């Protein structure tokens, strides 16, 4: 694992940015999907291409590209089996953002699920954090 | 959830796993030979293609279901990618990493069930 870069070049900073971009574009995509749900009844609707009729989707696309660029930087320096589970903090952030911004509900089961995701992240990230402290 | 949407979810899941593995491979090649060699371009292009397919399938699913319901299905990819990275890329899979990945996957399944 090679991650001695400082500032924005640090792969852990890039990982955090990637998570922020993913959370933001998922919420924007949902706004776009809501807006275009009424035109999504054609035979090719499962491809999601009708979503391109929404401006929200076009706002989301640059964030998708940015998340990919930051993620590629992460992949250059951190093992996939470590980086990918940590990046899954979006599974806690996206439902929380959906609750705050879109008004979607979080019941007890969903809350437990989010808590387990965060616990799993802590288990994965702890040895990595220890390693970072030693370096 | 209808059978067709379940199949679409599975295809989206497979493209995420394959896409991440191929992109990681491309970046490993990039680290080894540098950007002046084009050896990394083929897996890189394939990875981008797979991620694009996944993007549009996900958008199609979002048009029908709540974001907080659909998105967590992709979470199953956590344990799948951890195992695939160990098998295909020969990354070290520790017990702690396995337990952590499994907890994340279970948590995501719970979120999906709610």
gemmi code that builds the backbone of each chain (N, CA, C; Angstrom):
import gemmi

chains = {
    "A": [
        ("UNK", (0.842, -1.194, 0.000), (0.000, 0.000, 0.000), (0.879, 1.247, 0.000)),
        ("UNK", (0.781, 2.061, -1.018), (1.636, 3.233, -1.114), (0.760, 4.479, -1.011)),
        ("UNK", (0.885, 5.210, 0.114), (-0.017, 6.354, 0.288), (0.669, 7.487, 1.038)),
        ("UNK", (1.889, 7.822, 0.613), (2.646, 8.836, 1.327), (2.388, 10.250, 0.807)),
        ("UNK", (1.527, 10.392, -0.200), (1.243, 11.715, -0.723), (0.522, 12.555, 0.321)),
        ("UNK", (0.776, 13.883, 0.269), (0.101, 14.751, 1.235), (-0.965, 15.580, 0.527)),
        ("UNK", (-1.798, 16.243, 1.321), (-2.834, 17.120, 0.774), (-3.824, 16.367, -0.091)),
        ("UNK", (-4.243, 17.032, -1.173), (-5.270, 16.446, -2.043), (-4.807, 15.168, -2.727)),
        ("UNK", (-3.504, 15.002, -2.863), (-2.985, 13.798, -3.534), (-3.049, 12.565, -2.631)),
        ("UNK", (-3.283, 12.791, -1.344), (-3.386, 11.657, -0.423), (-4.575, 10.776, -0.810)),
        ("UNK", (-4.339, 9.476, -1.020), (-5.439, 8.618, -1.479), (-6.617, 8.527, -0.516)),
        ("UNK", (-6.357, 8.754, 0.791), (-7.473, 8.710, 1.759), (-8.361, 9.938, 1.619)),
        ("UNK", (-7.714, 11.096, 1.301), (-8.496, 12.317, 1.024), (-9.319, 12.092, -0.249)),
        ("UNK", (-8.680, 11.485, -1.241), (-9.375, 11.203, -2.507), (-10.543, 10.243, -2.276)),
        ("UNK", (-10.354, 9.296, -1.361), (-11.429, 8.348, -1.034), (-12.613, 9.092, -0.407)),
        ("UNK", (-12.300, 10.039, 0.498), (-13.365, 10.839, 1.129), (-14.098, 11.675, 0.081)),
        ("UNK", (-13.340, 12.269, -0.844), (-13.952, 13.076, -1.910), (-14.837, 12.201, -2.796)),
        ("UNK", (-14.336, 11.010, -3.102), (-15.091, 10.085, -3.941), (-16.440, 9.751, -3.298)),
        ("UNK", (-16.414, 9.497, -1.988), (-17.648, 9.182, -1.244), (-18.612, 10.377, -1.303)),
        ("UNK", (-18.071, 11.600, -1.137), (-18.921, 12.798, -1.175), (-19.551, 12.957, -2.557)),
        ("UNK", (-18.761, 12.739, -3.607), (-19.286, 12.874, -4.974), (-20.376, 11.833, -5.241)),
        ("UNK", (-20.144, 10.598, -4.788), (-21.125, 9.524, -5.026), (-22.442, 9.846, -4.321)),
        ("UNK", (-22.347, 10.287, -3.050), (-23.565, 10.626, -2.307), (-24.339, 11.729, -3.036)),
        ("UNK", (-23.616, 12.765, -3.472), (-24.271, 13.896, -4.145), (-24.905, 13.455, -5.469)),
        ("UNK", (-24.182, 12.647, -6.264), (-24.760, 12.305, -7.565), (-25.904, 11.311, -7.442)),
        ("UNK", (-25.878, 10.458, -6.429), (-27.008, 9.528, -6.252), (-28.301, 10.292, -5.945)),
        ("UNK", (-28.192, 11.319, -5.088), (-29.378, 12.113, -4.749), (-29.864, 12.876, -5.989)),
        ("UNK", (-28.919, 13.452, -6.755), (-29.299, 14.167, -7.979), (-29.959, 13.224, -8.986)),
        ("UNK", (-29.424, 12.003, -9.097), (-30.006, 11.018, -10.027), (-31.422, 10.654, -9.628)),
        ("UNK", (-31.642, 10.570, -8.313), (-33.000, 10.251, -7.858), (-33.957, 11.383, -8.218)),
        ("UNK", (-33.498, 12.648, -8.044), (-34.319, 13.796, -8.451), (-34.636, 13.685, -9.951)),
        ("UNK", (-33.599, 13.357, -10.742), (-33.783, 13.209, -12.195), (-34.735, 12.072, -12.524)),
        ("UNK", (-34.603, 10.973, -11.781), (-35.449, 9.803, -12.032), (-36.912, 10.111, -11.691)),
        ("UNK", (-37.114, 10.876, -10.603), (-38.490, 11.263, -10.227), (-39.095, 12.110, -11.346)),
        ("UNK", (-38.270, 13.052, -11.844), (-38.741, 13.981, -12.867), (-39.112, 13.269, -14.163)),
        ("UNK", (-38.395, 12.166, -14.478), (-38.604, 11.503, -15.777), (-39.366, 10.178, -15.642)),
        ("UNK", (-39.880, 9.898, -14.447), (-40.580, 8.620, -14.238), (-41.781, 8.481, -15.166)),
        ("UNK", (-42.433, 9.620, -15.504), (-43.631, 9.558, -16.342), (-43.322, 9.242, -17.810)),
        ("UNK", (-42.054, 9.407, -18.227), (-41.716, 9.075, -19.625), (-40.922, 7.773, -19.683)),
        ("UNK", (-40.926, 7.027, -18.575), (-40.099, 5.809, -18.509), (-40.914, 4.550, -18.779)),
        ("UNK", (-41.901, 4.642, -19.665), (-42.746, 3.471, -19.905), (-42.521, 2.812, -21.256)),
        ("UNK", (-41.521, 3.251, -22.008), (-41.263, 2.644, -23.318), (-40.493, 1.322, -23.147)),
        ("UNK", (-40.311, 0.595, -24.266), (-39.648, -0.712, -24.213), (-38.210, -0.671, -23.730)),
        ("UNK", (-37.516, 0.467, -23.977), (-36.100, 0.593, -23.605), (-35.920, 1.288, -22.260)),
        ("UNK", (-37.024, 1.424, -21.530), (-36.957, 2.234, -20.317), (-35.986, 1.679, -19.285)),
        ("UNK", (-35.751, 0.322, -19.314), (-34.848, -0.256, -18.320), (-33.402, 0.186, -18.495)),
        ("UNK", (-33.096, 0.738, -19.678), (-31.721, 1.214, -19.879), (-31.478, 2.508, -19.103)),
        ("UNK", (-32.547, 3.193, -18.681), (-32.401, 4.436, -17.930), (-32.104, 5.639, -18.808)),
        ("UNK", (-32.028, 5.433, -20.144), (-31.654, 6.537, -21.035), (-32.658, 7.683, -21.006)),
        ("UNK", (-33.932, 7.374, -20.700), (-34.943, 8.434, -20.646), (-34.634, 9.433, -19.529)),
        ("UNK", (-33.813, 9.027, -18.582), (-33.412, 9.924, -17.497), (-32.615, 11.120, -18.009)),
        ("UNK", (-32.025, 10.989, -19.200), (-31.224, 12.080, -19.757), (-32.077, 13.312, -20.072)),
        ("UNK", (-33.404, 13.151, -20.034), (-34.296, 14.296, -20.278), (-34.307, 15.261, -19.094)),
        ("UNK", (-33.750, 14.842, -17.969), (-33.749, 15.699, -16.779), (-32.418, 16.433, -16.618)),
        ("UNK", (-32.525, 17.715, -16.233), (-31.324, 18.532, -15.993), (-30.540, 18.007, -14.779)),
        ("UNK", (-31.271, 17.464, -13.799), (-30.612, 16.917, -12.604), (-29.601, 15.826, -12.988)),
        ("UNK", (-29.974, 14.995, -13.992), (-29.087, 13.908, -14.433), (-27.825, 14.499, -15.052)),
        ("UNK", (-27.998, 15.595, -15.807), (-26.827, 16.234, -16.424), (-25.924, 16.887, -15.377)),
        ("UNK", (-26.543, 17.393, -14.277), (-25.725, 17.916, -13.165), (-24.982, 16.771, -12.476)),
        ("UNK", (-25.620, 15.598, -12.451), (-25.021, 14.445, -11.770), (-23.825, 13.883, -12.544)),
        ("UNK", (-23.894, 13.955, -13.883), (-22.860, 13.304, -14.702), (-21.432, 13.818, -14.405)),
        ("UNK", (-21.213, 15.172, -14.286), (-19.844, 15.612, -13.923), (-19.389, 15.047, -12.576)),
        ("UNK", (-20.344, 14.894, -11.645), (-19.983, 14.336, -10.332), (-19.612, 12.856, -10.461)),
        ("UNK", (-20.289, 12.158, -11.391), (-19.942, 10.752, -11.659), (-18.501, 10.683, -12.175)),
        ("UNK", (-18.177, 11.612, -13.095), (-16.824, 11.635, -13.673), (-15.796, 11.949, -12.580)),
        ("UNK", (-16.109, 12.959, -11.732), (-15.190, 13.319, -10.640), (-15.006, 12.155, -9.662)),
        ("UNK", (-16.101, 11.469, -9.364), (-15.999, 10.328, -8.438), (-15.139, 9.231, -9.059)),
        ("UNK", (-15.241, 9.073, -10.384), (-14.425, 8.053, -11.060), (-12.940, 8.433, -11.017)),
        ("UNK", (-12.645, 9.732, -11.283), (-11.244, 10.189, -11.285), (-10.620, 9.995, -9.894)),
        ("UNK", (-11.356, 10.411, -8.863), (-10.828, 10.261, -7.502), (-10.680, 8.774, -7.146)),
        ("UNK", (-11.641, 7.967, -7.614), (-11.605, 6.532, -7.323), (-10.410, 5.863, -8.014)),
        ("UNK", (-10.107, 6.297, -9.250), (-8.953, 5.728, -9.965), (-7.664, 6.034, -9.209)),
        ("UNK", (-7.591, 7.259, -8.645), (-6.409, 7.620, -7.850), (-6.315, 6.714, -6.619)),
        ("UNK", (-7.467, 6.459, -5.998), (-7.501, 5.564, -4.833), (-7.000, 4.173, -5.218)),
        ("UNK", (-7.490, 3.674, -6.365), (-7.119, 2.321, -6.813), (-5.627, 2.182, -7.102)),
        ("UNK", (-5.004, 3.299, -7.451), (-3.558, 3.250, -7.730), (-2.754, 2.994, -6.456)),
        ("UNK", (-3.309, 3.373, -5.311), (-2.510, 3.357, -4.072), (-3.038, 2.453, -2.961)),
        ("UNK", (-4.302, 2.072, -3.027), (-4.890, 1.261, -1.942), (-5.457, -0.021, -2.537)),
        ("UNK", (-5.285, -1.137, -1.809), (-5.816, -2.426, -2.275), (-7.335, -2.346, -2.421)),
        ("UNK", (-7.854, -2.975, -3.482), (-9.295, -2.940, -3.748), (-10.094, -3.533, -2.590)),
        ("UNK", (-9.555, -4.617, -1.996), (-10.286, -5.297, -0.911), (-10.370, -4.442, 0.354)),
        ("UNK", (-9.563, -3.372, 0.449), (-9.657, -2.434, 1.575), (-10.446, -1.185, 1.165)),
        ("UNK", (-10.079, -0.627, 0.004), (-10.697, 0.634, -0.431), (-12.190, 0.484, -0.692)),
        ("UNK", (-12.578, -0.624, -1.331), (-13.987, -0.763, -1.706), (-14.908, -0.858, -0.478)),
        ("UNK", (-14.590, -1.734, 0.511), (-15.469, -1.752, 1.698), (-15.559, -0.396, 2.387)),
        ("UNK", (-14.428, 0.330, 2.482), (-14.462, 1.642, 3.139), (-15.327, 2.627, 2.343)),
        ("UNK", (-15.249, 2.527, 1.012), (-16.050, 3.441, 0.177), (-17.548, 3.211, 0.367)),
        ("UNK", (-17.889, 2.056, 0.941), (-19.308, 1.725, 1.100), (-19.991, 2.484, 2.226)),
        ("UNK", (-19.266, 3.435, 2.838), (-19.909, 4.334, 3.803), (-21.033, 5.097, 3.098)),
        ("UNK", (-20.999, 5.117, 1.771), (-22.097, 5.761, 1.019), (-23.435, 5.080, 1.319)),
        ("UNK", (-23.388, 3.795, 1.729), (-24.638, 3.091, 2.041), (-25.264, 3.601, 3.331)),
        ("UNK", (-24.480, 4.291, 4.140), (-25.046, 4.982, 5.301), (-25.425, 6.410, 4.896)),
        ("UNK", (-24.556, 7.055, 4.114), (-24.783, 8.452, 3.735), (-25.983, 8.629, 2.804)),
        ("UNK", (-26.132, 7.707, 1.816), (-27.204, 7.880, 0.833), (-28.597, 7.761, 1.479)),
        ("UNK", (-28.872, 6.721, 2.307), (-30.187, 6.710, 2.962), (-30.409, 7.917, 3.872)),
        ("UNK", (-29.317, 8.366, 4.541), (-29.458, 9.546, 5.404), (-29.771, 10.790, 4.565)),
        ("UNK", (-29.078, 10.920, 3.425), (-29.344, 12.054, 2.524), (-30.753, 11.935, 1.942)),
        ("UNK", (-31.185, 10.694, 1.638), (-32.536, 10.478, 1.099), (-33.584, 10.893, 2.130)),
        ("UNK", (-33.270, 10.634, 3.392), (-34.192, 10.992, 4.484), (-34.253, 12.516, 4.648)),
        ("UNK", (-33.060, 13.151, 4.651), (-33.001, 14.600, 4.887), (-33.515, 15.391, 3.675)),
        ("UNK", (-33.060, 15.000, 2.476), (-33.368, 15.812, 1.286), (-34.644, 15.357, 0.576)),
        ("UNK", (-34.805, 14.036, 0.419), (-35.941, 13.535, -0.369), (-37.157, 13.185, 0.501)),
        ("UNK", (-36.962, 13.181, 1.815), (-38.080, 12.877, 2.700), (-38.430, 11.403, 2.747)),
        ("UNK", (-37.500, 10.536, 2.261), (-37.752, 9.088, 2.349), (-37.603, 8.657, 3.810)),
        ("UNK", (-38.353, 7.613, 4.184), (-38.375, 7.252, 5.607), (-37.223, 6.306, 5.986)),
        ("UNK", (-36.801, 6.379, 7.250), (-35.824, 5.426, 7.807), (-36.492, 4.754, 8.998)),
        ("UNK", (-36.951, 3.507, 8.811), (-37.576, 2.804, 9.939), (-36.496, 2.107, 10.778)),
        ("UNK", (-36.935, 1.339, 11.804), (-35.982, 0.737, 12.744), (-35.023, -0.232, 12.036)),
        ("UNK", (-35.585, -1.074, 11.115), (-34.772, -2.067, 10.407), (-33.691, -1.388, 9.560)),
        ("UNK", (-34.107, -0.333, 8.852), (-33.151, 0.407, 8.017), (-32.086, 1.057, 8.891)),
        ("UNK", (-32.506, 1.574, 10.043), (-31.571, 2.180, 10.993), (-30.544, 1.159, 11.489)),
        ("UNK", (-31.024, -0.076, 11.791), (-30.108, -1.153, 12.229), (-29.121, -1.491, 11.109)),
        ("UNK", (-29.633, -1.530, 9.880), (-28.785, -1.828, 8.724), (-27.672, -0.801, 8.576)),
        ("UNK", (-28.045, 0.478, 8.702), (-27.051, 1.560, 8.604), (-26.011, 1.408, 9.717)),
        ("UNK", (-26.477, 1.069, 10.919), (-25.557, 0.890, 12.059), (-24.581, -0.262, 11.784)),
        ("UNK", (-25.096, -1.362, 11.194), (-24.214, -2.498, 10.877), (-23.178, -2.125, 9.815)),
        ("UNK", (-23.614, -1.346, 8.831), (-22.671, -0.881, 7.793), (-21.538, -0.091, 8.443)),
        ("UNK", (-21.912, 0.815, 9.357), (-20.897, 1.640, 10.026), (-19.982, 0.790, 10.908)),
        ("UNK", (-20.568, -0.224, 11.566), (-19.760, -1.130, 12.406), (-18.764, -1.902, 11.529)),
        ("UNK", (-19.246, -2.414, 10.402), (-18.383, -3.135, 9.463), (-17.248, -2.263, 8.951)),
        ("UNK", (-17.578, -0.999, 8.682), (-16.549, -0.055, 8.219), (-15.486, 0.145, 9.289)),
        ("UNK", (-15.934, 0.248, 10.544), (-14.986, 0.430, 11.648), (-14.058, -0.782, 11.746)),
        ("UNK", (-14.621, -1.984, 11.576), (-13.811, -3.222, 11.651), (-12.769, -3.242, 10.525)),
        ("UNK", (-13.193, -2.849, 9.324), (-12.270, -2.848, 8.173), (-11.214, -1.759, 8.328)),
        ("UNK", (-11.658, -0.568, 8.780), (-10.755, 0.595, 8.778), (-9.765, 0.601, 9.948)),
        ("UNK", (-10.091, -0.079, 11.062), (-9.251, -0.010, 12.261), (-7.800, -0.458, 12.011)),
        ("UNK", (-7.592, -1.665, 11.424), (-6.186, -2.056, 11.182), (-5.466, -1.125, 10.224)),
        ("UNK", (-6.206, -0.554, 9.271), (-5.601, 0.375, 8.314), (-5.172, 1.645, 9.039)),
        ("UNK", (-6.045, 2.135, 9.953), (-5.724, 3.346, 10.715), (-4.488, 3.121, 11.587)),
        ("UNK", (-4.400, 1.914, 12.197), (-3.226, 1.587, 13.026), (-1.957, 1.624, 12.192)),
        ("UNK", (-2.053, 1.047, 10.986), (-0.913, 1.000, 10.067), (-0.477, 2.414, 9.693)),
        ("UNK", (-1.477, 3.289, 9.441), (-1.199, 4.678, 9.073), (-0.470, 5.406, 10.201)),
        ("UNK", (-0.888, 5.124, 11.467), (-0.272, 5.768, 12.625), (1.205, 5.405, 12.716)),
        ("UNK", (1.498, 4.134, 12.394), (2.888, 3.656, 12.494), (3.781, 4.278, 11.425)),
        ("UNK", (3.195, 4.656, 10.274), (4.010, 5.180, 9.159), (4.433, 6.631, 9.389)),
    ],
    "B": [
        ("UNK", (-40.971, -6.128, -5.844), (-39.992, -6.130, -6.943), (-40.346, -7.223, -7.951)),
        ("UNK", (-40.435, -6.849, -9.249), (-40.803, -7.812, -10.296), (-39.590, -8.668, -10.667)),
        ("UNK", (-39.824, -9.851, -11.320), (-38.676, -10.685, -11.720), (-37.688, -9.952, -12.631)),
        ("UNK", (-38.221, -9.137, -13.558), (-37.301, -8.444, -14.490), (-36.432, -7.433, -13.726)),
        ("UNK", (-37.022, -6.739, -12.754), (-36.213, -5.768, -12.012), (-35.172, -6.489, -11.148)),
        ("UNK", (-35.516, -7.690, -10.681), (-34.550, -8.473, -9.897), (-33.363, -8.879, -10.783)),
        ("UNK", (-33.677, -9.298, -12.039), (-32.605, -9.665, -12.979), (-31.730, -8.446, -13.283)),
        ("UNK", (-32.370, -7.287, -13.466), (-31.610, -6.056, -13.741), (-30.694, -5.737, -12.553)),
        ("UNK", (-31.207, -5.925, -11.337), (-30.384, -5.691, -10.131), (-29.166, -6.616, -10.149)),
        ("UNK", (-29.383, -7.900, -10.501), (-28.271, -8.871, -10.539), (-27.232, -8.495, -11.594)),
        ("UNK", (-27.737, -8.061, -12.783), (-26.802, -7.659, -13.849), (-26.000, -6.431, -13.395)),
        ("UNK", (-26.698, -5.466, -12.772), (-26.011, -4.258, -12.282), (-24.935, -4.639, -11.260)),
        ("UNK", (-25.266, -5.610, -10.411), (-24.333, -6.093, -9.385), (-23.092, -6.721, -10.037)),
        ("UNK", (-23.332, -7.563, -11.054), (-22.219, -8.233, -11.747), (-21.320, -7.219, -12.447)),
        ("UNK", (-21.924, -6.164, -13.030), (-21.108, -5.165, -13.737), (-20.265, -4.351, -12.754)),
        ("UNK", (-20.799, -4.121, -11.546), (-20.009, -3.393, -10.527), (-18.768, -4.208, -10.155)),
        ("UNK", (-18.985, -5.495, -9.850), (-17.870, -6.349, -9.412), (-16.820, -6.462, -10.527)),
        ("UNK", (-17.283, -6.812, -11.730), (-16.346, -6.981, -12.849), (-15.647, -5.656, -13.167)),
        ("UNK", (-16.422, -4.560, -13.154), (-15.856, -3.247, -13.476), (-14.758, -2.846, -12.510)),
        ("UNK", (-14.987, -3.042, -11.200), (-13.979, -2.666, -10.197), (-12.710, -3.506, -10.331)),
        ("UNK", (-12.889, -4.802, -10.575), (-11.722, -5.683, -10.721), (-10.880, -5.268, -11.919)),
        ("UNK", (-11.563, -4.985, -13.031), (-10.856, -4.627, -14.267), (-10.156, -3.266, -14.105)),
        ("UNK", (-10.845, -2.307, -13.444), (-10.228, -0.988, -13.236), (-9.010, -1.091, -12.325)),
        ("UNK", (-9.108, -1.912, -11.286), (-7.962, -2.093, -10.380), (-6.781, -2.695, -11.143)),
        ("UNK", (-7.093, -3.672, -11.996), (-6.050, -4.306, -12.819), (-5.388, -3.251, -13.713)),
        ("UNK", (-6.237, -2.398, -14.323), (-5.718, -1.347, -15.208), (-4.793, -0.405, -14.443)),
        ("UNK", (-5.192, -0.025, -13.213), (-4.379, 0.899, -12.421), (-3.071, 0.240, -11.955)),
        ("UNK", (-3.125, -1.064, -11.695), (-1.899, -1.790, -11.331), (-0.923, -1.798, -12.501)),
        ("UNK", (-1.461, -2.016, -13.703), (-0.613, -1.999, -14.910), (-0.051, -0.591, -15.104)),
        ("UNK", (-0.911, 0.425, -14.898), (-0.503, 1.835, -15.026), (0.649, 2.137, -14.068)),
        ("UNK", (0.538, 1.657, -12.827), (1.596, 1.880, -11.823), (2.911, 1.221, -12.241)),
        ("UNK", (2.790, 0.072, -12.905), (3.990, -0.687, -13.284), (4.675, -0.115, -14.519)),
        ("UNK", (3.904, 0.114, -15.572), (4.526, 0.508, -16.847), (4.386, 1.996, -17.169)),
        ("UNK", (3.520, 2.728, -16.414), (3.335, 4.155, -16.672), (2.363, 4.410, -17.802)),
        ("UNK", (1.997, 5.710, -17.930), (0.943, 6.038, -18.901), (1.431, 6.035, -20.344)),
        ("UNK", (2.767, 5.974, -20.531), (3.268, 6.002, -21.910), (3.054, 4.673, -22.618)),
        ("UNK", (2.910, 3.636, -21.820), (2.559, 2.342, -22.408), (1.045, 2.245, -22.465)),
        ("UNK", (0.551, 1.565, -23.475), (-0.898, 1.514, -23.655), (-1.498, 0.193, -23.177)),
        ("UNK", (-0.673, -0.603, -22.474), (-1.158, -1.906, -22.006), (-2.362, -1.773, -21.073)),
        ("UNK", (-2.398, -0.642, -20.343), (-3.477, -0.480, -19.362), (-4.784, -0.030, -20.014)),
        ("UNK", (-4.700, 0.430, -21.287), (-5.882, 1.023, -21.929), (-7.018, 0.031, -22.139)),
        ("UNK", (-6.675, -1.207, -22.488), (-7.725, -2.194, -22.772), (-8.560, -2.503, -21.514)),
        ("UNK", (-7.913, -2.899, -20.392), (-8.736, -3.107, -19.191), (-9.403, -1.823, -18.699)),
        ("UNK", (-8.728, -0.671, -18.897), (-9.309, 0.605, -18.475), (-10.605, 0.882, -19.246)),
        ("UNK", (-10.545, 0.714, -20.585), (-11.732, 0.950, -21.424), (-12.858, -0.019, -21.059)),
        ("UNK", (-12.492, -1.282, -20.820), (-13.496, -2.283, -20.444), (-14.138, -1.905, -19.098)),
        ("UNK", (-13.315, -1.460, -18.160), (-13.821, -1.051, -16.842), (-14.783, 0.122, -16.962)),
        ("UNK", (-14.410, 1.130, -17.780), (-15.267, 2.306, -17.976), (-16.591, 1.867, -18.627)),
        ("UNK", (-16.491, 0.953, -19.612), (-17.698, 0.454, -20.289), (-18.636, -0.218, -19.270)),
        ("UNK", (-18.069, -1.084, -18.429), (-18.887, -1.796, -17.437), (-19.522, -0.827, -16.437)),
        ("UNK", (-18.762, 0.193, -16.022), (-19.310, 1.172, -15.079), (-20.417, 2.002, -15.742)),
        ("UNK", (-20.264, 2.266, -17.063), (-21.300, 3.020, -17.787), (-22.592, 2.204, -17.868)),
        ("UNK", (-22.456, 0.907, -18.183), (-23.626, 0.018, -18.240), (-24.330, 0.022, -16.880)),
        ("UNK", (-23.534, -0.095, -15.817), (-24.089, -0.113, -14.470), (-24.800, 1.207, -14.152)),
        ("UNK", (-24.233, 2.325, -14.604), (-24.809, 3.650, -14.365), (-26.235, 3.733, -14.932)),
        ("UNK", (-26.389, 3.302, -16.196), (-27.701, 3.424, -16.842), (-28.705, 2.393, -16.293)),
        ("UNK", (-28.227, 1.199, -15.962), (-29.135, 0.215, -15.349), (-29.647, 0.740, -14.012)),
        ("UNK", (-28.728, 1.364, -13.258), (-29.088, 1.935, -11.964), (-30.112, 3.054, -12.130)),
        ("UNK", (-29.912, 3.864, -13.176), (-30.842, 4.965, -13.448), (-32.230, 4.411, -13.785)),
        ("UNK", (-32.266, 3.343, -14.577), (-33.536, 2.695, -14.925), (-34.249, 2.174, -13.679)),
        ("UNK", (-33.482, 1.616, -12.750), (-34.069, 1.105, -11.497), (-34.586, 2.254, -10.633)),
        ("UNK", (-33.812, 3.355, -10.616), (-34.194, 4.511, -9.790), (-35.512, 5.129, -10.243)),
        ("UNK", (-35.825, 4.958, -11.556), (-37.079, 5.511, -12.062), (-38.289, 4.764, -11.483)),
        ("UNK", (-38.043, 3.589, -10.915), (-39.157, 2.766, -10.425), (-39.184, 2.594, -8.905)),
        ("UNK", (-38.025, 2.716, -8.267), (-37.977, 2.433, -6.827), (-37.307, 3.573, -6.071)),
        ("UNK", (-37.550, 3.594, -4.733), (-36.888, 4.573, -3.871), (-35.378, 4.372, -3.916)),
        ("UNK", (-34.658, 5.490, -3.877), (-33.190, 5.433, -3.867), (-32.683, 4.607, -2.685)),
        ("UNK", (-33.285, 4.824, -1.520), (-32.806, 4.120, -0.322), (-33.180, 2.637, -0.348)),
        ("UNK", (-34.045, 2.217, -1.279), (-34.393, 0.806, -1.419), (-33.477, 0.117, -2.436)),
        ("UNK", (-33.250, 0.770, -3.568), (-32.462, 0.167, -4.658), (-30.967, 0.183, -4.391)),
        ("UNK", (-30.475, 1.330, -3.936), (-29.027, 1.499, -3.835), (-28.341, 0.452, -2.959)),
        ("UNK", (-28.930, 0.091, -1.813), (-28.248, -0.872, -0.938), (-28.042, -2.256, -1.553)),
        ("UNK", (-28.805, -2.620, -2.583), (-28.587, -3.928, -3.212), (-27.144, -4.051, -3.707)),
        ("UNK", (-26.631, -2.898, -4.150), (-25.250, -2.906, -4.644), (-24.273, -3.239, -3.519)),
        ("UNK", (-24.737, -3.085, -2.303), (-23.873, -3.355, -1.157), (-23.417, -4.800, -1.076)),
        ("UNK", (-24.195, -5.686, -1.696), (-23.774, -7.090, -1.726), (-22.440, -7.235, -2.443)),
        ("UNK", (-22.160, -6.231, -3.274), (-20.904, -6.274, -4.027), (-19.695, -6.175, -3.096)),
        ("UNK", (-19.896, -5.675, -1.865), (-18.766, -5.506, -0.933), (-18.067, -6.838, -0.686)),
        ("UNK", (-18.835, -7.815, -0.221), (-18.237, -9.115, 0.095), (-17.793, -9.807, -1.194)),
        ("UNK", (-18.572, -9.608, -2.284), (-18.200, -10.231, -3.563), (-16.868, -9.678, -4.079)),
        ("UNK", (-16.688, -8.359, -3.946), (-15.443, -7.737, -4.421), (-14.266, -8.126, -3.523)),
        ("UNK", (-14.507, -8.184, -2.210), (-13.424, -8.572, -1.287), (-12.915, -9.979, -1.646)),
        ("UNK", (-13.852, -10.894, -1.902), (-13.463, -12.275, -2.255), (-12.822, -12.312, -3.643)),
        ("UNK", (-13.451, -11.612, -4.598), (-12.929, -11.611, -5.972), (-11.531, -10.998, -6.031)),
        ("UNK", (-11.302, -9.941, -5.219), (-9.973, -9.304, -5.203), (-8.926, -10.283, -4.678)),
        ("UNK", (-9.330, -11.098, -3.703), (-8.399, -12.097, -3.155), (-8.124, -13.197, -4.187)),
        ("UNK", (-9.158, -13.633, -4.881), (-9.005, -14.744, -5.837), (-8.347, -14.277, -7.134)),
        ("UNK", (-8.889, -13.209, -7.717), (-8.423, -12.770, -9.047), (-7.142, -11.929, -8.947)),
        ("UNK", (-7.130, -10.953, -8.023), (-5.978, -10.039, -7.934), (-4.949, -10.492, -6.899)),
        ("UNK", (-5.275, -11.578, -6.182), (-4.395, -12.140, -5.152), (-4.070, -11.144, -4.043)),
        ("UNK", (-5.069, -10.321, -3.686), (-4.895, -9.419, -2.545), (-5.080, -10.219, -1.260)),
        ("UNK", (-4.455, -9.700, -0.184), (-4.532, -10.417, 1.086), (-5.900, -10.182, 1.733)),
        ("UNK", (-6.601, -11.273, 2.039), (-7.917, -11.165, 2.666), (-7.800, -11.638, 4.117)),
        ("UNK", (-7.690, -10.674, 5.046), (-7.548, -11.039, 6.462), (-8.914, -11.384, 7.052)),
        ("UNK", (-8.886, -11.997, 8.244), (-10.133, -12.346, 8.929), (-10.918, -11.076, 9.260)),
        ("UNK", (-10.190, -10.038, 9.712), (-10.844, -8.776, 10.069), (-11.534, -8.144, 8.860)),
        ("UNK", (-10.864, -8.210, 7.725), (-11.426, -7.656, 6.484), (-12.667, -8.440, 6.062)),
        ("UNK", (-12.606, -9.767, 6.219), (-13.742, -10.618, 5.849), (-14.941, -10.320, 6.750)),
        ("UNK", (-14.671, -10.233, 8.080), (-15.761, -9.965, 9.029), (-16.365, -8.573, 8.761)),
        ("UNK", (-15.481, -7.595, 8.565), (-15.946, -6.227, 8.290), (-16.794, -6.167, 7.027)),
        ("UNK", (-16.317, -6.821, 5.969), (-17.053, -6.830, 4.691), (-18.399, -7.532, 4.846)),
        ("UNK", (-18.404, -8.644, 5.612), (-19.651, -9.384, 5.828), (-20.656, -8.528, 6.610)),
        ("UNK", (-20.159, -7.803, 7.647), (-21.039, -6.920, 8.424), (-21.661, -5.849, 7.530)),
        ("UNK", (-20.830, -5.281, 6.649), (-21.324, -4.237, 5.735), (-22.404, -4.825, 4.823)),
        ("UNK", (-22.132, -6.015, 4.282), (-23.107, -6.654, 3.387), (-24.419, -6.956, 4.117)),
        ("UNK", (-24.320, -7.495, 5.343), (-25.535, -7.810, 6.119), (-26.306, -6.516, 6.402)),
        ("UNK", (-25.560, -5.477, 6.786), (-26.192, -4.189, 7.072), (-26.937, -3.668, 5.864)),
        ("UNK", (-26.318, -3.819, 4.700), (-26.929, -3.322, 3.459), (-28.174, -4.143, 3.091)),
        ("UNK", (-28.093, -5.447, 3.328), (-29.272, -6.301, 3.082), (-30.426, -5.879, 4.000)),
        ("UNK", (-30.116, -5.586, 5.272), (-31.141, -5.122, 6.219), (-31.792, -3.827, 5.723)),
        ("UNK", (-30.944, -2.938, 5.242), (-31.466, -1.663, 4.724), (-32.390, -1.951, 3.534)),
        ("UNK", (-31.985, -2.904, 2.681), (-32.783, -3.249, 1.498), (-34.129, -3.851, 1.890)),
        ("UNK", (-34.130, -4.619, 2.999), (-35.362, -5.303, 3.421), (-36.368, -4.354, 4.065)),
        ("UNK", (-35.879, -3.197, 4.517), (-36.767, -2.325, 5.292), (-37.738, -1.579, 4.383)),
    ],
}
model = gemmi.Model(1)
for chain_id, residues in chains.items():
    chain = gemmi.Chain(chain_id)
    for i, (resn, *xyz) in enumerate(residues, 1):
        res = gemmi.Residue()
        res.name, res.seqid = resn, gemmi.SeqId(i, " ")
        for name, pos in zip(("N", "CA", "C"), xyz):
            atom = gemmi.Atom()
            atom.name, atom.element = name, gemmi.Element(name[0])
            atom.pos, atom.b_iso = gemmi.Position(*pos), 0.0
            res.add_atom(atom)
        chain.add_residue(res)
    model.add_chain(chain)
structure = gemmi.Structure()
structure.add_model(model)
structure.setup_entities()
